Amino acid sequence: MKIISLAVGPIAANCYIVYDEDSKECMIVDPGAEGPKIMAEVYRRHLSVKYIVNTHGHADHIAADGYVKDATGARVLIHELDAPMLTSARDNLSVFIGNAVNEPPADLLLKDGDILDIGGLQFTVIHTPGHTPGGICLLCNGACFSGDTLFENSIGRTDFPGGSSQQLLNSIKTRLLVLDDSIVVYPGHGPTTSIKWEKNNNPFLG
């Protein structure tokens, strides 16, 4: 598994291009802005994009969905509870920052435990509500793409509509911290971290 990390948009959301080296099949996790920048990496490596996966429905994680879909024909995937956010600038919060984002509707609705096949790779969908009702993480081969659920030494905000601090902490403690300590966490913002580091150092999880 190869992972390309790109910080995109005005608040530097992490977009990940994750691909199988043998087949060159890939998925793009959270294309939140700068579609041409994302696609330049895809073209440079001659990748075939199978899925566009949104870890949740906020604008900074979905705003290049349409661009990438138009360029590749890939299917858009999001948890069923966040699906309305793709097509509603109010629900995805973009209307409040003066740049309305309305993206294509989901082609496939995800739920906890779903498996996504990318070449020879299998990604497990972990439902981690709290930041949004339909927030998810993706687990594969020692890597966890955590969206805005878990960050290095921090956790996702819960003061947006649909957020719940109790739900978020429960999601992290019962769905993520039970994973192997060696798992590398690729968050929606900021640097990579690990399950072990967050268990021992994250001040929100004491």
Protein Blocks (a to p, Z undefined) as FASTA:
>chain_A
ZZddddedjkopacdddddfklopacdehiabhkllmmmmmmmnopacfbdcdfbfcfkl
mmmmmmmmmmnopacdddfklmmmmmmmklnommmnopacdddddfbdcdehiacdehjb
ccdddddehjbmkbccddeehiacekjmbcghiacdfkbghiafklmmmmmmmmmmmpcf
klccddfedcdddfklmmmmmmklZZ
